[in-house]
Amino acid sequence: MKKMFVTLLALSMAAGVFANGSKETAPAQAAEEKPMTQEEIIAAAKQEGDLTIYTPSSRHSQMGEQFGAQYGLKVTTTQLKDIEMVEKVSQEAKANLDGADVVFAQDGARVYPELIATGYVTSYTPDDLKSKIPAMYQNPQVWDLCVKAFVYNNETAGQPITNVWQLTEPEWSGRVQMKDAYSEAVNMNFFTMITRDDWAKKISDAYKHLYGKDLVLDKDSPNAGYQWIKAMYKNGMVLGKSDTTIAENIGAKGQATQLVGLFTTNKLRNAASKNLALAPCYKVEPFSGFYYPIYCFIPSNSRSVNAAKLFIQYNLGPEGWKAFNKGIGDYSPNPDNVNQFDPVSLEEWGNMLVFEDPAWCAEHRPEVEEFISKL
């Protein structure tokens, strides 16, 4: 109950944070009070002189060097994991220490109450991209979108499923693999999202479409989303520690039994070099998996706000996208930055996948975690 109270308190604070897309009291917001031209932002960034980046991606190091050389800035990049990222940004912002100027972070269930609601970070969308990037990716601003889909072994057969309820049937017992949601926050956020009323209804409708009858809920399942999660666990879903290992398990050639895994599709980039047979499941009813955002923020304690703005713009533009356009699995929210390796567009993926709502996940993930713990 105490944990729930803290979460709800943080969410109530968040209403003021993004009422106008930002929090006025944050130092990082000061430059927003007066609109600046691109030339003014560049000039101010050069005067600031340096930039510190916190990111989960190793590729930001090289990008930071290229950006720094282009604008004459000293750039320092630190790679952090999810858990330490949120904690470090929170502590530094709370104490107003000299820390990061740009933060790239995932796991909306923690980012929303601990960074956004507290005012420790501000979302920033460059003016020239506000009319291009879909609104659903702007508040908070998304930098990268990562797809996790049901993937099968396509060595000898085509897509084995068209409906998520098929994976709960006895013939699929022990044949579905995914990374343990307790070890990967975005996976737990996915489970949390499908318990939201709209997704629960879609899951219920999918059951009726497959079996021709209404879904009857167990007494401990509040809706169809919970019921599907329970059915998957009870059907012997194999919980792994690594998407890489799961991809290798699913894609190994010469297997007599078909397996399906729910993992990041960027593992398909190395399928040929590893001699794996892998293909995504498309148009599964009501979802083929999920996709999650990596957000970009300016911390309230940033000492180089304008350099931070410039770097976010660089990341969302074609120059920055080049460093991440390396294969299927990652997608820019900027429609001008097309993933050249995937014939399926972000918009098409969006119609097939569950998208993370950080506010919903922040409020309801504890309930889902408790539910799964009892399974």
N, C-alpha and C positions, 0 to 999 in steps of 0.2 A: 504493500500500500504506500509506503514511504517513497519507493522508487517511482510509482505511478504518479504520486503528487508532484514530485520534482519534475517529471516529464511534462505534466500538464501545465505547471507553472512556467516552464521554459517555453512551451508552445504559446501560451498567452502573451508572453513577452515578444514572441516572434511577429505578432500581428503588427506591431509598430515598426519592426525592422524593414519589412518589405511593403508597407503601405504605399510608398512611392518608389520602391525598388532599392531602398537603402536606409541607413540609420544616421540621422543628422549629427548625433553626438560623437560618432567615430571620427578620429583624425583623418582616416583615409577618405572620408566623405567631404572634407573641406574644399577640395578642388572641384567638387561637383556643384558648389553654390554658384559659380560663375562659369558658363560654358567656355571652353577653350578650343581654338582651332587646332588642326593637326600640327601646324608649324609651331604653335605655342607650346603644345605638349612635348614635342621633340626638343625644343630649346630648354624647357624646364627640366626634362629628363637628363639632358647633358649637364646641366648645372648640378643636379643631384649627384651625378658621377658614378654611382654604383647601384647594384641590384642583387638582392638575395632571393633565391628561389627554393621552395620546399616542394618536392614532387615524389610520386611513387615510381616514376619512370626514369630509367637510366638514360634514355635518349634526350632528355632535357639538358643534359650536360653539354653535349655537342651543339645543340640548338642555342643554348645560352652563350657559348663562345662565339658562334656566328652572329648572333644578335648584338653582342657586346662589341664585336669588331665593326659592325655596320654603323653603330651609333656612338662609338667611342666611350663605352661604359665598362666598368669592371663588374663582371658577373660571377657570383658564387652560387653553386647549385648543391643542394643537399638532398639525397634520396632517403625517404622515410617510408616505413610501413604504415598501414591504416591506423593502428592503435597508437603508435608513438606520434604520428602526425597530429591527430586531434589533441592529444595531451600537451604536446610541445607548443602548438599554436595557442592553445588556451592559456597556458601558464605565462607565456611571453606577452600575450596581449593583456592579460589581467594585470601584470606588473609593469606594462608599458616598456618592455625591454627592447633593445635593438635586435630584432629578429628578422623574420621573412618580410619581403615586400610583395611577393606573389605566392599563393598557396594553391596547389592542385590536390584535391582530396576527394575520396569516394566514401561510401557508406553513409547515405543520407540519414539513416536512423540516428547516427551520432552527430553528424555534421549539423543537422538542423537544430537540435536543442542546445548543443554545446558550443557551437561556433556562430551560427546565424542568430539564434534567439538572444544570445548574450551580447550581440553587437561586436564580437571579437573579429568578425570579418564582414566585408561589404562585397556584394555582387556588382560586377561592372561589365556592361555591354558597350563596346565602342559605338559611337553615333552612326558611323557609316554601315554598321551591320544590324542595327535595330530593325530595319525594314526587310532584311534578308533572312535572318535566323528566325525560325518559327518561335512564337511566343512561349510555347511549352518548354523550350530549352534556354530561356532567358532569365528566369526568376526562380531559383538562382541560375546564374549563367553556367552552361555546360561547355566544357572544353572538348571532351571526347566521349563517344558512346561505344560501349563494348557489348558484343552479342554473345550470349550463351544459349545454344540451341540443342535440341535433341539431335544427336549425331549417330549414324548407324554404319555398319560395315557393308560397303557396296561392291564387294569383290564378285559376288555371284548373283545378287538379287537387288531389287529396287526397294524403295522406301517401305518399311514394314508396318508403319502405323499411320492412321489418319485421324485418330481421336485419342486424347490423353487417357481416357478410361481403359483403353486396351491394355495399357501398361500395368493396370491393377489386376488383370486377369491371371489365373493360375499358370497359364503357359509362359508368362513373363516373370514368374517368380525367380528371383535371384539373377535376373538378366539385365537389370537396369542399374546403371552406376552414376553417381554424382559425388562431388566433393562435399564432405560433411558440413552442413550449414553452420554448425557451431565453430568451425574453423575458418569459414569464409563468410563475412558479414553480408555481402551482396546476395549470397544464396539464401540467407535467412530473410533478407528483405524481399526476395522473390516470393517465398512462402507467405510472408506477411501480406504482400500485395494481393495475392489470390484469395485472401479472406475478406477483402473489401467487397461490399455488396454487389457492385457491378460485375466484378470478376466471378464472384460466387454464383451469380445468376447465369453467367455464360457457361460455367462448369456444370451447373445443374441442367441447362438446356442441352449441353453436349452429351450428357448421360442419357437424356430422353431420346435424343436423335440417334444414338447408337443402339439403345436397347428397347426403344419403343414404350417406355414406361417412366413414371416419375421416380426420381431418386428419393429413397427413404433414409432420413438421417439417423445416425446413431445418437443416443441420448447425450453423449459427450461431445458431439460435433455441432457447433452453433450454426454452421451453414455448409454449403457444398464444397467450399474451398478447404475447410478443415477436414471434411470427409475424404476428399481426394488425397490430401497429405497423409492422413491416417492409413488409407488404403495402400498407398505407395510404400510406407514403412512396413506395414503388416505383410506386404507381398515380397519382403526380403530385398528391398532396395539396398545395393551395396554402396557403402559410404567410404570414399577414398580420401586421401590426403593431398592429392595433386592432380590437377587437370591434365598435366602432361602424361602422368602414368595412366590415367583413365583413358585418354585418347589412344595410347599404345595398346591398352587392353582391348578396346573396342575395335581398333583398326588392324590388329594383327591378322595376316592372311592365313588361309588354311583352316579356319575355325569351322566346325560342323554346326555350331549353334549361333544364331544371330544374337548380338548384344546391342544395346542402345545406351548411350551416355548423354548426360546433360552437362556440357562443359563449353568453355570459350572456343568459338570457331576459329580463333587465330591459331589454334593447334593444327588446323588443316594446311597451314602454310608450309609445314615441314613433312607433310604426308608422303610426298614423292621421295624425298631424300631418306626417309625412315622406312620406306616400303610398306606404308600403311594404306588400307582401303577405307576411306572416310568420306561421308557425304552428309550434309544437313538434311533434316526432315523439314519440308516446306508445307505450309497451310494445314497444319495439324489443328483440329478443333478442340478447344477454342484458342490454344496458343501452341507455338512451336518452341517455346522457351521464353527467355526474357532478355532485356538489354538494360544496362545500368550506366549512369552517367559518372564521369569524373568532372567535378566542378572546378572552376577557377575563381579565386577570391583575392581581394586586397585586404590584409589584416589591418586592424585599427591602429596598430603600433608601427605601421610602415613608415620608414624615413625617406622613401623614394617613391612616392605615390605616382608621379607622372611617368617614371621609368616603368613602374608596374603596369600602368595603363597601356603603355606602348608595347610591352611584352605580351600582354593578353591579346592585344590587337594582332600582333605578329603571329601568335599561336593560332588564332582563329582565321588568319589569312592564308593565302597560297604558299608563302615562303615557309611558314611554320608547319603547315600540313605535309610538306614534302618529307619531313623527318619521320612522320608517322604513317605515311601512305605506303606501307610495306607489304600489305597483303590483306586477305579477307579477315574480318573480325573487328576492325576499328573504323569508326565513321565520325566525320566532323559534323557538328550541327549547322555549319555554314554550307548551304546547298551548292555553292560554287566549288567546294572541295570534294570532288567525287572520288570514291574508292575505286581505283582503276582495275583492281584485281577481282572484284565481285560483280557479277552481272545483276545481282539483286541490290537495289538501291536502299538507302536508309528509310525512305518513305515506305517502300514495300516491306522491309523488315518490321517497321513500326506497326504495320497492320497485322503482323503475325505474332508479335511478342508482347509480353507484359512489361510495362515501363514503371520504373521506381518513382513513387511519390514520397519525397523525404518526410513531409509532415505526417502522412499516414503511417509510415514505417516507424517514425519516432514515437508516435502515440501507442501503436498497437503491437510492436515487435515483442515486448515483454510477455504479452498474452500468448503469442504464437510460440515463443521459446518455451514457455511453461507447458503448453499443450504437447509439443514435440517431446519434451523431456519425459513425459508420462508414457510415451510410446516405446 
